[in-house]
Structures are given as C-alpha cells and as structure tokens.
C-alpha cells in the first residue's frame, strides 16, 4: 500500500510540483491549498507524512505544526517544513514546534525526495 502524504501549500505551482513528484514516486497524495483546512484534512486522510509550507495566508505553517502536534492522533505524523525562509532562527523555531525536517525553497528535487524517504 502506498504511503500517504498530505501536502499543504498555497502556491499552485509548488503544490503541483510537490504532488506530481510524490505521485511519480508512488505516494498517495492529498493536496491542501488553504492552511485553514489542513488539520481537518489531516484527520480525515491519516497521512504518513505532512509536507507543510510555512509562509501562507490566514494561518502560518508554524501555527499548523503546533496544532497538528496538539492532536493525539496526528502528533506522531512527521512534518516536513518547506519554506523560502532561510534564517537559522526560523529553522530552529520551526523544528522546536515539531517539524521533523526543514527544506528551503527553491527546492532541490533530489533533496526533497531524500528527505521524504527519510521520514516515511
């Protein structure tokens, strides 16, 4: 059975890229364009991994990671943060919130998939 990945990304091009890349590597993918839907969609989809953009409108990826980790069923699901932020303080804060990995944009496709495989 294919591993399931929830992809939370508001940028359509990035969302398509991440989802297409994961599907090519035989992952089942659930795209989420609006971060406000992420927790409910994660509860319904029961992913093995969550790929989370950090900079989104309405709710940040950081806030979503905190919310996901507060949910007993989702707390064990690894989160891979993907962001254009490159500052060390940002990475430390995001990891402290519960992200298992941090990948900066623009992404390297090879590094993206290596990180995904390392988390599932």
N, C-alpha and C positions, 0 to 999 in steps of 0.2 A: 504494500500500500504506500502511495506517495506521501511524503512528508508535507505538511500543510504550513503555508507561510501567509500571514496577514501583512499586507504592505500598506502603510499609512503615509500618503504623500499627496500634497495638494497640487503640485506641478504636474500637469498632464503628460508632458514628455518624459519626465523622470519616472512617473508611475508606469507608463507603458514600457519604458526600458527595463525597469526592475522586474515587472511582471513577465514580460517576454523572456528575459534572461532566465528567470527562475523556471518558467514553463519548459524552455528548451532543455533544462537540466532535470526534468521530470518531477518538479514540485507542483503540488496543487496550490493555487494562488487565489487569494481573496483581496481585491483592491478596495481601498477606502480613501476617498478623495477629501472628505471632511472629517477632521480630527474629532469633532463633537460626536461622531458616530463610532469611534474606534473601540471604546470599551464594550459597548453592546455588541458590536460585530465580532469582537474577540470572544466574548462569552458564547455567542451562537456558533462560531466557526471552530472553536477549540484548536487554535493553531499550535504547531510545534515550535514556531519562531515568529516573532513580530519584527518587521523592518519598519523603523519609525523615523520619519523626517522630524527634525527638531523645530525648524522655523516655519510655522504655519499660521494662518489667520485664525482668530477666535480662541484657539487653545494651543499652547505650545506642546511640542513633543515631550519636553521635560515634565510638564504637568500631567501628561498622559502616562508617562512611565510611572510616576508616583501613584496615579490612580490604578494602574494595572497591578502594581506591586501590592496595593492595599486589598486587592480582591484575592481571596484564598485560592480559588481555582486557577487564576491567571498568574499568581506570584511566581510560580515555578517556570513559566514560559520565558525563555531568554529573549531579550530585546536587543536588536542591533540598531544603534542610533546612526543615522546618515544625515550629515549636515554640512553646510558651507562654512560654519564656524570652525576656525582652526586654532583658537586660543587654548592654551593649556588649562586655564581656569575653567573654561567651558567644558572641556573634556572631563576634567575631574568632577565637576558638578553633575554632569550627566551620568557618569559612572556611579557616583555616590547615590543618585536617585534610583539606581538599579539596572542600568544598561550593562549588558554583558560584553558589548563590543561597541566600537566607535569608528566609523569610516567617514572620511571627509570627502566632500564634493570639490571638484569633479572626481567621480569615482573611477578607479581602475576596475575594469570588468573582472580581471583575474583576481584581484584582491577582494572584490565584493563576493565572488563565489567561494573563494578560500575561507572567508570569514563566515559565510552562511554554512558551509560544510562543517566548519569547526564548532558551530553552535548547535547543530541538529544531530 
